[in-house]
Amino acid sequence: MFTARLGVRTRILAIALVPSLTLLTLGTVTAGELLRDSYRIRDWVEDLDRVRPVATELLAAVQDERLLSLRRLTGDAEVPELPTARARVDRGFDALERADALRHRPATGMAQQRATFAGAVTSMRAAVDGRRIAPADAYAFYNAPYSLFNDGFRRAQQAAPDPMLATAVSEAVRLLSATEAMSRSNAVALALIGSEGRAFAADEFTTQAGFYRAEIRNLATEFGAPRNGPLLELMTGAAWRQLSEVESAVHERLHGDPDAALPVAIEAWQDTAREVTGRLLAAYSDQHRYAAGSAADAARRAETSGLRTAIIVTASSVLALLIAVFLADRIIRRLRRLRAATLVVADQRLPAAIRHAETGGAAEPVAPAPEFDAGRDEIGEVARAFEYAATVAVTAAAAEARTRAGVRAVFVTIARRSQQVIHRQLDILDTAERASDDPALLDVLFELDHLATRERRNAENLLILGGSRPGRRWRHPVPVVDVVRSAVGETADYLRVRVGPMPEVAVRGAVVADMIHLVAELLDNATAFSPPPTRVDAAASLVTGGLALDIRDQGTGLTDSDLRHYNSLLAAPPDFGPGSLAADSRMGLFVVAHLANAHGVTVRLAESEYGGVRATVLLPAALLDDLPARTPPADRPGTVARA
């Protein structure tokens, strides 16, 4: 409704505006997405900066408490540093919980995890103080927090808004894993020395030490200069060499000489281990700062790209809009000239040419073209198309007059030829039925007989609509019940039709064929427009004016407007033509209307008590007769129709 009120100019401008507005919208969305990417990157960096320092401090504190707890369980009776290390762990968890709460997207369940750890660590510390727990169990307990840290950094890696940032975080996580493996190998080695090799399996030390050394070498190679500088400096330093010598001595004790001496005292060894751990954590911090710097660069690039995109798209949209408006104005002016010229042709010259053609004027009528040079582009093609359409309209008007006169003759010719073939087919089927004793074959022949009978009715439809009469005739009256049964036999879905009580009266032979045809069309409509499982009832009774036949279905029914339309058609059948059939696909009602009108029969449609449609056929007394002395057998559908 809204578009119908728009003028030509508005529509053309709307068509021109759509690409410009679409481009502007897409550009705005793209710029907005780039700016949102920048904000997401900055939020991600801020979250990582909040959590990373406290998480690193907590990891170092847990590593320290793990080492001191294993010393308490495997060697020293008293470890005075242990209470300080435990307090450091508690403070680290408090700091991590506070830092996580400040993130843009805090981790779910942080408070619950803290409470769970607090309850478990209290029991663990009491067991360590009382030396009531195996070193391996304490070692496993203090290893567990690292999995939480690792999962957190893995989630940060997955949430990275840029693949390069995800790679940088992945490298940092690998460096942190190597640091944790170094700390574990040191704690296991110290516990093995203190317990004379009984606290752990030797493979645990070998696995952890081998992993962190191989991973540090790989990362130093993958980082490349200058990022690998701290790692290369560490691996070439005295602390790394001294730690390697201690680890080799521990390996010799575990797999060779149990009395092999350590190259340095335990205190010096642990000082060296703390130095290496600190430098690895410092390298991890450097890698994190590299990732944060890369993220900041990515955020700046996203902001710059967003602003540049917004400027370019806005300028392009405005320029495209100006060009579109200019071109639309030119097109509108030409269309208005074409409109004025075509209206002259449509209102004056074309109607006159059509009237001349319909009255038998020129054999090849030609409609006048608009007096306007529309050019050779698409607008010119529209003008030439209108000229062609006008010519076709004039030609079609003349042809329609000739077609209307010949269509009835065509209907009759086609129907007569079809009837000849169908009658021959029915004769052959009769012969086959009489000659066959096979019940299965007879069923097939009866079905073919039924199909041929229906096809004969279709051919008779063409005869009736063409203004002719069917070829079937009866010389004697036929009982009403046989007429109805024959109509049922010509119905497609005849098994759904139930024939009710019928009065003992006959239909005059001259109208038997037409009445069978009329009733069959109504039964076909009833079965076609009602659900397959439902039944169609046909019953008749004598009334004051003659015989009333009621046909009731259980379909969806018709609206009041449809009932009025079809009843008016049945009361006064229109002059049949292809146009009228195209307007209403129920050809059977056209046939019923013509047959009823030819014999003074009244047909009315109404709503049935089942909710469907009730068709009432009133045969006047002039079409009825007494029952004949002998009626033809009617033991199956189609018998009377074949008489």
GUGU-506822 format. One record per residue (C-alpha): x, y, z. Coordinates in Angstrom, 2 decimals, always signed. Example, Ala and Ser with C-alpha at 12.3 -4.5 7.8 and 13.67 -1.06 7.14 Angstrom:
2
u,v,w
+12.30,-4.50,+7.80
+13.67,-1.06,+7.14
% end
This chain:
643
u,v,w
+0.00,+0.00,+0.00
+2.82,+2.37,+0.77
+4.73,+1.71,-2.45
+1.55,+2.23,-4.47
+1.47,+5.88,-3.40
+5.04,+6.57,-4.50
+5.62,+8.52,-7.66
+7.93,+7.55,-10.50
+10.56,+10.04,-9.43
+10.52,+8.79,-5.84
+10.81,+5.17,-6.91
+13.73,+5.80,-9.24
+15.49,+7.86,-6.60
+14.79,+5.09,-4.08
+16.40,+2.57,-6.42
+19.38,+4.87,-6.76
+19.56,+5.48,-3.04
+19.55,+1.82,-2.03
+23.13,+1.00,-3.21
+24.47,+4.20,-1.67
+22.76,+3.61,+1.63
+23.77,-0.04,+1.56
+27.38,+0.91,+0.95
+27.20,+3.48,+3.73
+25.64,+0.95,+6.09
+28.20,-1.73,+5.29
+31.00,+0.77,+5.68
+29.65,+1.95,+9.00
+29.25,-1.62,+10.22
+32.77,-2.50,+9.05
+34.27,+0.56,+10.72
+32.31,-0.21,+13.87
+33.55,-3.79,+13.85
+37.14,-2.63,+13.47
+36.72,-0.20,+16.36
+35.07,-2.91,+18.45
+38.01,-5.19,+17.61
+40.31,-2.48,+18.93
+38.33,-2.23,+22.16
+38.27,-6.01,+22.53
+42.03,-6.16,+22.08
+42.54,-3.45,+24.68
+40.19,-5.18,+27.12
+42.00,-8.45,+26.53
+45.38,-6.84,+27.21
+44.06,-5.14,+30.36
+42.68,-8.43,+31.66
+45.97,-10.19,+30.95
+47.96,-7.39,+32.63
+45.78,-7.62,+35.74
+46.06,-11.37,+36.15
+49.54,-12.18,+34.85
+51.68,-10.60,+37.64
+49.64,-12.00,+40.53
+49.34,-15.39,+38.82
+53.10,-15.50,+38.29
+53.73,-14.53,+41.92
+51.27,-17.18,+43.13
+52.91,-19.83,+40.94
+56.33,-18.96,+42.35
+54.91,-19.10,+45.90
+53.34,-22.52,+45.31
+56.62,-23.79,+43.85
+58.48,-22.54,+46.93
+56.00,-24.17,+49.34
+56.16,-27.42,+47.35
+59.95,-27.48,+47.60
+60.01,-26.72,+51.33
+57.23,-29.23,+52.05
+59.21,-32.00,+50.32
+62.29,-30.99,+52.36
+60.20,-31.36,+55.52
+59.01,-34.81,+54.46
+62.31,-36.23,+53.17
+65.10,-34.66,+55.17
+65.16,-31.69,+57.47
+63.28,-32.11,+60.70
+62.59,-28.39,+60.81
+62.19,-26.03,+57.88
+61.94,-22.51,+59.32
+61.15,-20.94,+55.93
+57.96,-22.98,+55.54
+55.51,-20.70,+57.44
+56.68,-17.70,+55.43
+56.19,-19.61,+52.17
+52.69,-20.67,+53.22
+51.69,-17.12,+54.08
+53.00,-16.04,+50.68
+50.74,-18.61,+48.99
+47.69,-17.39,+50.93
+48.41,-13.80,+50.00
+48.88,-14.85,+46.39
+45.45,-16.46,+46.24
+43.87,-13.36,+47.76
+45.58,-11.15,+45.19
+44.54,-13.44,+42.32
+40.91,-13.40,+43.42
+40.91,-9.59,+43.64
+42.60,-9.22,+40.24
+40.17,-11.61,+38.57
+37.20,-9.66,+39.96
+38.50,-6.54,+38.18
+38.63,-8.23,+34.77
+36.03,-7.39,+32.09
+34.97,-11.04,+32.15
+35.82,-12.61,+35.52
+36.38,-16.34,+35.63
+33.40,-18.36,+36.80
+33.81,-20.25,+40.04
+36.96,-18.45,+41.24
+35.64,-18.03,+44.79
+34.55,-21.66,+44.91
+37.96,-22.87,+43.70
+39.64,-20.71,+46.32
+37.44,-22.10,+49.07
+38.09,-25.66,+47.92
+41.84,-25.12,+47.88
+41.81,-23.37,+51.26
+40.08,-26.35,+52.88
+42.38,-28.87,+51.23
+45.62,-26.97,+51.86
+44.92,-26.73,+55.59
+44.73,-30.51,+55.86
+47.78,-30.93,+53.63
+49.90,-28.56,+55.70
+48.95,-30.35,+58.90
+49.91,-33.67,+57.31
+53.25,-32.22,+56.16
+54.00,-30.83,+59.61
+53.24,-34.21,+61.16
+55.07,-36.06,+58.37
+51.96,-38.20,+57.89
+51.83,-38.06,+54.09
+53.96,-39.56,+51.38
+56.20,-37.13,+49.47
+54.65,-38.21,+46.17
+51.15,-37.29,+47.43
+52.30,-33.88,+48.63
+54.08,-33.37,+45.33
+50.89,-34.18,+43.39
+48.84,-31.82,+45.60
+51.11,-28.83,+44.97
+51.24,-29.63,+41.26
+47.47,-29.19,+40.97
+47.33,-25.36,+41.11
+49.49,-25.13,+38.02
+46.78,-26.86,+35.99
+44.43,-24.02,+37.02
+46.98,-21.43,+35.90
+47.59,-23.30,+32.68
+43.85,-23.56,+31.94
+43.45,-19.85,+32.58
+46.21,-18.94,+30.17
+44.84,-21.41,+27.62
+41.47,-19.67,+27.83
+43.22,-16.34,+27.35
+44.88,-17.81,+24.29
+41.55,-18.97,+22.90
+39.95,-15.59,+23.63
+42.73,-13.71,+21.86
+41.09,-11.45,+19.23
+43.96,-11.94,+16.78
+45.78,-15.13,+15.66
+49.20,-13.49,+16.17
+48.26,-12.65,+19.74
+47.11,-16.21,+20.31
+50.50,-17.43,+19.06
+52.34,-15.04,+21.39
+50.30,-16.24,+24.37
+50.93,-19.84,+23.35
+54.68,-19.23,+23.37
+54.41,-17.59,+26.79
+52.45,-20.56,+28.12
+55.12,-22.93,+26.81
+57.80,-20.90,+28.59
+55.76,-21.00,+31.80
+55.35,-24.78,+31.44
+59.12,-25.15,+31.06
+59.62,-23.05,+34.21
+57.20,-25.27,+36.13
+58.98,-28.41,+34.87
+62.33,-26.98,+36.05
+60.86,-26.28,+39.50
+59.36,-29.78,+39.69
+62.63,-31.43,+38.67
+64.48,-29.44,+41.36
+61.94,-30.37,+44.05
+61.98,-34.05,+43.05
+65.80,-34.10,+42.97
+66.02,-32.55,+46.43
+63.47,-35.07,+47.77
+65.36,-37.98,+46.18
+68.63,-36.81,+47.71
+66.99,-36.41,+51.14
+65.27,-39.81,+51.01
+68.18,-41.63,+49.37
+66.13,-42.35,+46.27
+63.03,-43.69,+48.01
+60.60,-40.74,+47.75
+60.00,-40.84,+43.98
+60.57,-42.95,+40.94
+63.71,-41.84,+39.15
+61.77,-41.38,+35.90
+59.88,-38.37,+37.31
+63.11,-36.40,+37.74
+64.43,-37.47,+34.32
+61.17,-36.58,+32.58
+60.81,-33.13,+34.12
+64.46,-32.17,+33.68
+64.61,-33.42,+30.11
+61.37,-31.63,+29.20
+62.32,-28.18,+30.49
+65.81,-28.25,+28.95
+64.50,-29.37,+25.54
+61.64,-26.86,+25.63
+63.96,-23.95,+26.56
+66.26,-24.83,+23.64
+63.30,-25.06,+21.25
+61.86,-21.74,+22.38
+65.22,-20.04,+22.04
+65.33,-21.24,+18.44
+61.69,-20.34,+17.67
+61.79,-16.88,+19.26
+64.66,-15.67,+17.14
+66.62,-12.50,+17.76
+66.21,-10.32,+19.73
+63.47,-12.08,+21.75
+65.65,-15.10,+22.47
+68.38,-12.97,+24.04
+67.44,-13.66,+27.71
+67.18,-17.40,+27.06
+70.52,-17.56,+25.23
+72.16,-15.56,+27.99
+70.70,-17.93,+30.57
+71.82,-21.10,+28.77
+75.39,-19.79,+28.39
+75.64,-18.56,+31.98
+77.33,-20.08,+35.03
+74.07,-20.80,+36.86
+72.75,-22.94,+33.97
+76.04,-24.89,+33.78
+76.14,-25.43,+37.54
+72.52,-26.60,+37.57
+73.30,-28.97,+34.70
+76.23,-30.43,+36.67
+74.02,-30.95,+39.73
+71.30,-32.62,+37.65
+73.93,-34.88,+36.04
+75.20,-35.86,+39.49
+71.67,-36.60,+40.67
+71.10,-38.70,+37.56
+74.33,-40.59,+38.29
+73.15,-41.28,+41.86
+69.80,-42.57,+40.61
+71.07,-44.70,+37.75
+74.73,-45.44,+38.55
+76.80,-44.73,+41.63
+74.58,-44.08,+44.72
+77.53,-42.46,+46.46
+78.29,-39.96,+43.68
+79.01,-36.57,+45.25
+77.19,-33.38,+44.27
+79.45,-30.76,+42.67
+78.23,-28.09,+45.12
+76.57,-27.97,+48.49
+72.80,-28.26,+48.68
+72.42,-24.63,+49.76
+74.45,-23.42,+46.77
+72.50,-25.76,+44.52
+69.21,-24.29,+45.70
+70.49,-20.76,+45.32
+71.40,-21.60,+41.72
+67.98,-23.18,+41.13
+66.23,-20.07,+42.49
+68.34,-17.91,+40.19
+67.46,-19.99,+37.12
+63.75,-19.99,+38.08
+63.78,-16.23,+38.54
+65.43,-15.66,+35.18
+62.95,-17.99,+33.47
+60.06,-16.11,+35.06
+61.65,-12.85,+33.95
+61.87,-14.23,+30.40
+58.21,-15.18,+30.68
+57.39,-11.61,+31.73
+59.35,-10.31,+28.73
+57.35,-12.60,+26.44
+54.13,-11.36,+28.00
+55.20,-7.76,+27.45
+55.96,-8.66,+23.84
+52.44,-10.09,+23.47
+50.96,-6.99,+25.11
+52.94,-4.76,+22.77
+51.78,-6.74,+19.76
+48.21,-6.42,+21.01
+48.58,-2.66,+21.40
+49.90,-2.43,+17.84
+46.98,-4.53,+16.61
+44.53,-2.28,+18.47
+46.06,+0.82,+16.90
+45.93,-0.78,+13.46
+42.27,-1.68,+13.97
+41.43,+1.87,+15.04
+43.28,+3.35,+12.09
+41.61,+0.96,+9.66
+38.20,+1.69,+11.15
+38.60,+5.45,+10.83
+40.02,+5.16,+7.32
+37.17,+2.88,+6.28
+34.58,+5.25,+7.73
+36.04,+8.23,+5.86
+36.39,+6.41,+2.52
+32.93,+4.84,+2.67
+31.24,+8.09,+3.68
+32.93,+10.02,+0.89
+32.14,+7.29,-1.65
+28.50,+7.09,-0.55
+28.00,+10.85,-0.82
+29.64,+10.94,-4.26
+27.59,+7.95,-5.46
+24.43,+9.57,-4.13
+25.11,+12.83,-6.00
+25.80,+10.97,-9.23
+22.67,+8.84,-8.77
+20.49,+11.90,-8.21
+21.89,+13.57,-11.34
+21.33,+10.50,-13.52
+17.89,+9.87,-12.01
+16.76,+13.38,-12.93
+17.75,+12.83,-16.56
+15.94,+9.48,-16.69
+12.82,+10.95,-15.09
+12.60,+13.73,-17.65
+12.78,+11.23,-20.51
+10.25,+8.91,-18.86
+7.80,+11.78,-18.45
+8.05,+12.59,-22.14
+7.50,+8.93,-23.01
+4.55,+8.74,-20.60
+2.83,+11.71,-22.20
+3.29,+10.28,-25.70
+2.10,+6.77,-24.78
-0.99,+8.11,-23.01
-2.05,+9.76,-26.25
-1.72,+6.43,-28.04
-3.40,+4.42,-25.24
-6.33,+6.79,-24.76
-7.08,+7.73,-28.37
-5.35,+5.89,-31.18
-5.22,+2.35,-29.79
-8.93,+2.02,-28.87
-9.88,+3.25,-32.31
-7.56,+0.74,-33.98
-8.99,-2.13,-31.87
-12.58,-1.23,-32.73
-11.66,-1.10,-36.40
-10.02,-4.55,-36.21
-12.99,-6.14,-34.38
-15.38,-4.96,-37.05
-13.33,-6.71,-39.74
-11.15,-3.83,-40.83
-7.55,-4.44,-41.89
-6.40,-8.04,-42.27
-3.11,-7.19,-40.57
-3.90,-4.28,-38.20
-0.99,-2.15,-37.03
-1.21,+0.10,-33.98
+0.22,+3.61,-34.30
+3.54,+4.28,-32.56
+4.05,+7.16,-30.09
+5.17,+10.37,-31.74
+8.34,+10.54,-29.66
+11.95,+9.58,-30.37
+12.81,+7.71,-27.16
+16.38,+6.91,-28.21
+18.17,+3.60,-28.61
+18.79,+2.71,-24.96
+16.52,+0.86,-22.52
+13.93,+3.65,-22.48
+13.77,+3.44,-26.27
+13.29,-0.31,-25.96
+10.37,+0.33,-23.61
+8.79,+2.65,-26.18
+9.23,+0.06,-28.94
+7.89,-2.65,-26.62
+4.76,-0.57,-26.05
+4.34,-0.17,-29.79
+4.66,-3.94,-30.19
+2.20,-4.56,-27.33
-0.31,-2.22,-28.95
-0.01,-4.10,-32.24
-0.47,-7.43,-30.45
-3.53,-6.08,-28.64
-5.16,-5.05,-31.90
-4.30,-8.37,-33.53
-5.53,-10.31,-30.47
-8.83,-8.44,-30.49
-9.46,-9.50,-34.08
-8.31,-13.06,-33.41
-10.49,-13.29,-30.29
-13.59,-12.56,-32.30
-12.73,-15.36,-34.75
-11.65,-17.73,-31.96
-14.82,-17.22,-29.98
-16.85,-18.29,-32.97
-14.76,-21.41,-33.64
-14.09,-22.67,-30.13
-17.45,-24.38,-29.81
-16.97,-26.19,-33.08
-13.56,-27.38,-31.92
-15.04,-28.66,-28.67
-17.72,-30.59,-30.52
-15.27,-32.09,-33.03
-12.86,-33.24,-30.35
-15.66,-34.68,-28.26
-17.20,-36.61,-31.18
-13.89,-38.20,-32.06
-13.23,-39.08,-28.43
-16.69,-40.61,-28.16
-16.05,-42.90,-31.11
-12.87,-44.21,-29.53
-14.47,-44.62,-26.11
-17.55,-46.43,-27.48
-15.26,-48.81,-29.32
-13.25,-49.33,-26.14
-16.41,-50.05,-24.13
-17.56,-52.60,-26.70
-14.23,-54.40,-26.47
-14.40,-54.36,-22.68
-17.94,-55.81,-22.82
-16.74,-58.64,-24.99
-13.78,-59.31,-22.71
-15.96,-59.29,-19.59
-18.42,-61.78,-21.05
-15.63,-64.07,-22.22
-13.63,-64.09,-18.95
-14.25,-66.36,-15.98
-11.20,-65.22,-13.98
-12.37,-63.10,-11.00
-9.06,-61.20,-10.81
-9.16,-60.40,-14.52
-12.80,-59.40,-14.25
-11.90,-56.93,-11.49
-9.30,-55.38,-13.77
-11.75,-55.25,-16.68
-14.42,-53.67,-14.48
-11.91,-51.03,-13.38
-11.02,-50.29,-17.00
-14.73,-50.18,-17.78
-15.20,-47.62,-15.01
-12.32,-45.48,-16.29
-13.68,-45.57,-19.84
-17.13,-44.58,-18.58
-15.62,-41.57,-16.80
-13.70,-40.64,-19.92
-16.94,-40.80,-21.92
-18.44,-38.30,-19.49
-15.47,-35.97,-19.98
-16.06,-36.12,-23.74
-19.73,-35.36,-23.20
-18.68,-32.33,-21.13
-17.03,-30.92,-24.23
-20.16,-31.60,-26.28
-22.38,-29.85,-23.76
-20.10,-26.84,-23.42
-19.84,-26.69,-27.20
-23.60,-26.34,-27.48
-24.29,-29.92,-28.70
-25.97,-32.89,-27.02
-24.50,-36.24,-25.88
-25.05,-39.16,-28.20
-26.58,-41.53,-25.62
-30.36,-41.94,-25.71
-32.97,-44.07,-23.95
-36.30,-44.93,-25.49
-37.99,-46.07,-22.26
-38.21,-44.57,-18.76
-35.48,-45.62,-16.28
-36.04,-45.90,-12.51
-34.55,-43.08,-10.47
-32.50,-45.51,-8.39
-30.83,-46.83,-11.57
-30.15,-43.31,-12.79
-28.43,-42.45,-9.51
-26.49,-45.71,-9.45
-25.30,-45.13,-13.00
-24.15,-41.65,-11.96
-22.29,-43.20,-9.05
-20.62,-45.60,-11.48
-19.29,-42.65,-13.48
-17.82,-41.05,-10.37
-14.08,-41.29,-9.73
-14.36,-42.20,-6.03
-17.64,-44.15,-6.28
-16.85,-46.40,-3.28
-17.40,-43.43,-0.93
-20.92,-42.74,-2.21
-23.86,-44.24,-0.33
-27.19,-44.33,-2.15
-30.08,-43.85,+0.25
-33.82,-44.41,-0.17
-35.23,-43.70,-3.62
-38.91,-43.33,-4.57
-40.43,-45.77,-7.03
-40.55,-43.43,-9.95
-38.81,-43.33,-13.34
-37.10,-40.65,-15.40
-38.25,-40.19,-18.99
-35.87,-41.81,-21.47
-35.16,-38.57,-23.37
-33.48,-36.98,-20.37
-31.91,-40.07,-18.71
-28.42,-39.45,-20.19
-28.40,-35.79,-19.16
-29.64,-36.55,-15.65
-26.99,-39.27,-15.18
-24.40,-36.79,-16.34
-25.70,-34.00,-14.09
-25.79,-36.18,-10.96
-22.35,-37.65,-11.73
-20.80,-34.17,-11.92
-22.30,-33.22,-8.56
-21.09,-36.48,-6.98
-17.60,-35.90,-8.41
-17.53,-32.44,-6.86
-18.71,-33.83,-3.51
-16.02,-36.53,-3.37
-13.27,-34.26,-4.71
-13.85,-31.49,-2.17
-14.31,-33.61,+0.96
-11.73,-35.58,+2.99
-10.97,-39.10,+1.62
-12.29,-41.05,+4.65
-15.65,-39.28,+4.65
-18.87,-40.45,+2.98
-21.09,-38.78,+0.42
-24.83,-39.47,+0.75
-27.37,-39.38,-2.09
-31.09,-39.71,-1.36
-34.29,-38.67,-3.17
-37.91,-38.03,-2.27
-41.05,-36.94,-4.04
-42.07,-33.33,-3.42
-44.89,-31.09,-4.60
-43.16,-30.02,-7.78
-41.59,-33.33,-8.75
-38.51,-35.20,-7.40
-35.89,-33.74,-5.03
-32.46,-35.43,-5.00
-30.13,-34.41,-2.14
-26.34,-34.96,-2.32
-24.51,-34.24,+0.94
-20.76,-34.29,+1.61
-18.71,-33.76,+4.76
-16.10,-31.41,+3.33
-14.92,-27.98,+4.43
-17.90,-26.29,+2.83
-18.13,-23.00,+0.97
-18.20,-19.43,+2.13
-21.40,-17.43,+1.83
-19.97,-15.45,-1.07
-19.00,-18.66,-2.90
-22.47,-20.12,-2.36
-24.09,-16.99,-3.80
-21.72,-17.04,-6.78
-22.29,-20.71,-7.67
-26.05,-20.56,-7.13
-26.29,-17.59,-9.48
-24.23,-19.54,-12.03
-26.53,-22.57,-11.70
-29.64,-20.43,-12.02
-28.45,-18.52,-15.08
-25.53,-20.26,-16.84
-23.26,-17.79,-18.65
-22.24,-18.05,-22.26
-19.34,-20.47,-22.06
-15.91,-19.52,-23.36
-12.23,-20.19,-22.56
-12.11,-17.00,-20.51
-14.96,-18.02,-18.25
-13.43,-21.45,-17.64
-10.07,-19.89,-16.76
-11.78,-17.69,-14.17
-13.31,-20.71,-12.37
-11.70,-24.16,-12.55
-14.91,-26.07,-11.57
-15.92,-27.03,-15.09
-18.43,-29.53,-13.73
-20.66,-26.74,-12.43
-20.72,-25.14,-15.89
-21.90,-28.47,-17.31
-24.49,-28.91,-14.54
-25.81,-25.40,-15.15
-26.21,-25.97,-18.89
-27.88,-29.38,-18.44
-30.24,-28.08,-15.76
-31.16,-25.04,-17.82
-31.84,-27.21,-20.89
-34.44,-29.35,-19.06
-35.91,-26.94,-16.52
-34.15,-28.65,-13.62
-33.33,-26.56,-10.54
-30.00,-27.07,-8.75
-29.19,-25.28,-5.50
-26.16,-25.42,-3.21
-26.40,-24.89,+0.55
-24.54,-25.77,+3.72
-25.18,-29.32,+4.83
-25.83,-30.44,+8.38
-22.40,-32.15,+8.32
-20.65,-28.84,+7.74
-20.02,-29.56,+4.06
-22.16,-28.76,+1.02
-25.66,-30.01,+0.15
-26.65,-30.00,-3.51
-30.41,-30.26,-4.13
-31.59,-31.26,-7.62
-35.30,-30.67,-8.28
-36.62,-32.58,-11.32
-39.99,-31.22,-12.45
-42.89,-33.64,-12.76
-42.76,-33.35,-16.56
-39.46,-35.33,-16.55
-40.86,-38.18,-14.44
-42.88,-41.24,-15.43
-44.26,-44.40,-13.93
-41.94,-47.35,-13.45
-41.62,-49.48,-16.58
-42.84,-53.04,-16.45
-39.26,-54.28,-16.63
-36.08,-52.42,-15.69
-32.61,-53.29,-16.92
-30.34,-55.01,-14.38
-28.22,-52.62,-12.28
-25.96,-54.97,-10.31
-22.82,-52.84,-10.76
-21.96,-49.20,-11.53
-22.38,-48.18,-15.13
-25.02,-50.67,-16.22
-27.70,-48.10,-17.05
-25.12,-45.77,-18.49
-24.15,-48.51,-20.94
-27.77,-49.37,-21.86
% end
